[in-house]
Amino acid sequence: MVRISTLLGAVMLLVACATTTLYTSHFQAQNSAGQEREFVIYWNLTSSVFTGTKASPVTLLTQCSSRAIQYEQQPVAAQGQTTTQIVFRGEPGMDTAADSEILPPSGICGRVLSANQLAELRGPNIEFTMSCKPSGGDPFAVLDHSYLQAREAPYVVKVSATRTNDLTDATPRRPDCPVQNQPHKPRK
């Protein structure tokens, strides 16, 4: 019984010593189909004196889209060297470079420019790129696979930081898709 109490006390101490900060931003921009949409970008950092800092991928959600884009910390080879960067890698058959019908050879469709490691990424802004577009899809579907429109200039958005103990409740959701104007049906 004493051993269980000690173990429970140690677990509670670990939880009490960890802090989680959720970084979020809501912004307006054009999606890959050229439509004005609301976007949400977010990630979290959990710091503990025992385990250091751990971070989630940076997630980008698009209004009226079923797709969630994730920028993850990965090794990237360039000019004979490998560095760690935060990138969005496209999927064959799902994404193509913005100016062609094939995926870039590296597979990289976007980068976070504000940091090279997720644990170093903080506000007050996040700067990131998008260089791909989704392939195929139905432009008339209520939910599609669109995401942020590719462009040469990086996106820079202001983020807010919130401390939380419950990521389930605090994590932002995809913005609701507005209900299209339905023809008015007369009542009987």
C-alpha positions as CSV (number, residue, x, y, z in Angstrom):
1,M,0.0,0.0,0.0
2,V,2.8,2.4,0.8
3,R,4.4,1.6,-2.5
4,I,1.2,2.4,-4.4
5,S,0.9,5.7,-2.5
6,T,4.5,6.6,-3.3
7,L,4.0,5.8,-7.0
8,L,0.8,7.8,-7.1
9,G,2.5,10.7,-5.5
10,A,5.4,10.5,-8.0
11,V,2.9,10.5,-10.9
12,M,1.1,13.5,-9.5
13,L,4.4,15.3,-9.1
14,L,5.3,14.7,-12.7
15,V,1.9,16.0,-13.9
16,A,2.1,19.0,-11.6
17,C,5.5,19.9,-12.9
18,A,4.5,19.8,-16.6
19,T,3.1,22.9,-18.4
20,T,1.4,22.7,-21.7
21,T,1.1,25.8,-23.9
22,L,-1.3,25.7,-26.9
23,Y,-0.4,28.1,-29.8
24,T,-3.3,29.0,-32.1
25,S,-4.3,31.4,-34.8
26,H,-7.4,31.9,-36.9
27,F,-6.9,33.8,-40.1
28,Q,-8.6,34.5,-43.5
29,A,-7.0,33.6,-46.8
30,Q,-7.7,31.9,-50.1
31,N,-7.8,28.2,-50.4
32,S,-6.2,26.2,-53.2
33,A,-9.5,26.6,-55.2
34,G,-9.2,30.5,-54.9
35,Q,-12.1,30.7,-52.4
36,E,-11.9,33.0,-49.3
37,R,-11.9,30.7,-46.3
38,E,-11.1,30.7,-42.6
39,F,-8.0,28.8,-41.5
40,V,-6.8,27.5,-38.1
41,I,-3.2,26.8,-37.3
42,Y,-2.1,25.3,-34.0
43,W,0.5,23.3,-32.1
44,N,1.4,22.7,-28.5
45,L,4.5,22.5,-26.3
46,T,4.7,20.5,-23.1
47,S,7.6,21.4,-20.8
48,S,8.6,19.3,-17.8
49,V,11.7,19.4,-15.6
50,F,11.9,15.7,-15.9
51,T,11.3,15.1,-19.7
52,G,12.3,18.4,-21.2
53,T,10.1,20.0,-24.0
54,K,7.9,17.9,-26.3
55,A,6.0,19.4,-29.2
56,S,3.1,18.4,-31.4
57,P,3.2,18.8,-35.2
58,V,1.9,22.2,-36.5
59,T,-1.6,21.5,-37.8
60,L,-3.4,23.6,-40.4
61,L,-7.1,23.2,-40.9
62,T,-9.2,24.7,-43.7
63,Q,-12.8,25.7,-43.5
64,C,-15.0,23.4,-45.8
65,S,-12.2,20.9,-46.2
66,S,-11.7,17.4,-45.0
67,R,-7.9,17.6,-45.0
68,A,-5.7,18.4,-42.1
69,I,-2.2,19.5,-43.1
70,Q,0.7,18.7,-40.7
71,Y,4.1,20.3,-40.6
72,E,6.4,17.8,-38.8
73,Q,10.0,17.9,-37.7
74,Q,11.9,15.7,-40.2
75,P,15.4,15.3,-41.6
76,V,15.7,17.1,-45.0
77,A,18.6,16.5,-47.4
78,A,19.9,19.4,-49.4
79,Q,23.2,20.0,-51.2
80,G,24.7,16.9,-49.7
81,Q,23.8,17.7,-46.1
82,T,20.9,16.7,-43.9
83,T,19.3,19.2,-41.6
84,T,16.2,19.0,-39.4
85,Q,13.3,21.2,-40.5
86,I,9.6,21.5,-39.9
87,V,8.0,20.5,-43.2
88,F,4.7,19.4,-44.7
89,R,5.4,16.5,-47.1
90,G,2.7,15.9,-49.7
91,E,1.3,12.5,-50.5
92,P,1.6,10.9,-54.0
93,G,-1.8,11.0,-55.7
94,M,-3.1,13.6,-53.2
95,D,-0.7,16.6,-53.8
96,T,1.2,18.2,-56.6
97,A,3.5,21.1,-56.9
98,A,1.6,24.3,-57.5
99,D,3.1,24.8,-60.9
100,S,2.9,21.2,-62.2
101,E,0.9,18.0,-62.0
102,I,3.5,16.0,-60.1
103,L,4.7,16.0,-56.5
104,P,8.1,17.7,-56.0
105,P,11.0,15.1,-55.9
106,S,11.6,15.9,-52.2
107,G,7.9,15.6,-51.4
108,I,8.1,18.9,-49.5
109,C,5.1,21.1,-50.0
110,G,5.7,23.6,-47.2
111,R,8.1,24.7,-44.5
112,V,7.9,26.5,-41.2
113,L,10.5,29.2,-41.4
114,S,10.2,30.4,-37.7
115,A,12.2,27.5,-36.3
116,N,13.9,24.3,-37.4
117,Q,12.7,22.2,-34.4
118,L,9.2,22.0,-33.0
119,A,10.4,22.4,-29.4
120,E,11.8,25.8,-30.4
121,L,8.7,27.1,-32.1
122,R,7.0,29.9,-30.1
123,G,4.9,33.0,-30.9
124,P,4.1,35.8,-31.3
125,N,4.1,34.9,-35.0
126,I,4.5,31.8,-37.2
127,E,6.0,32.1,-40.6
128,F,5.5,29.3,-43.1
129,T,5.2,28.4,-46.8
130,M,2.8,26.5,-49.0
131,S,4.1,25.4,-52.4
132,C,1.7,22.6,-53.4
133,K,-2.0,22.1,-54.2
134,P,-4.3,19.1,-53.8
135,S,-4.7,17.0,-56.9
136,G,-8.2,16.0,-58.2
137,G,-11.2,16.4,-56.0
138,D,-14.8,17.6,-56.7
139,P,-14.9,21.4,-56.7
140,F,-18.7,21.2,-56.1
141,A,-18.6,18.9,-53.0
142,V,-19.6,20.4,-49.7
143,L,-16.3,19.2,-48.2
144,D,-13.3,18.9,-50.4
145,H,-9.5,18.3,-50.0
146,S,-8.5,22.0,-50.5
147,Y,-6.0,23.7,-48.3
148,L,-4.1,27.0,-48.1
149,Q,-3.3,28.4,-51.5
150,A,0.3,28.1,-52.7
151,R,2.2,31.3,-53.2
152,E,5.8,32.6,-53.4
153,A,5.7,34.8,-50.3
154,P,5.6,33.1,-46.9
155,Y,2.5,33.4,-44.7
156,V,3.1,35.2,-41.5
157,V,0.3,35.0,-38.9
158,K,0.0,36.1,-35.3
159,V,-0.5,33.4,-32.8
160,S,-1.8,33.5,-29.2
161,A,-0.4,31.3,-26.4
162,T,-2.7,29.7,-23.8
163,R,-1.7,27.5,-21.0
164,T,-3.9,24.5,-20.6
165,N,-4.2,21.2,-18.6
166,D,-6.8,19.7,-21.0
167,L,-5.8,19.6,-24.7
168,T,-8.9,17.8,-25.6
169,D,-11.1,20.8,-24.7
170,A,-8.5,23.5,-25.7
171,T,-7.5,22.2,-29.2
172,P,-9.3,24.2,-31.9
173,R,-11.7,22.6,-34.3
174,R,-12.0,23.1,-38.0
175,P,-14.1,26.2,-38.8
176,D,-17.7,25.3,-39.8
177,C,-18.6,25.5,-43.4
178,P,-21.2,28.1,-44.0
179,V,-24.6,26.8,-45.1
180,Q,-25.2,27.6,-48.7
181,N,-28.3,29.6,-49.5
182,Q,-31.0,26.9,-49.7
183,P,-34.1,27.7,-51.9
184,H,-37.0,28.6,-49.6
185,K,-39.6,25.8,-49.5
186,P,-43.1,27.0,-48.8
187,R,-44.8,25.5,-45.8
188,K,-47.9,23.4,-46.3
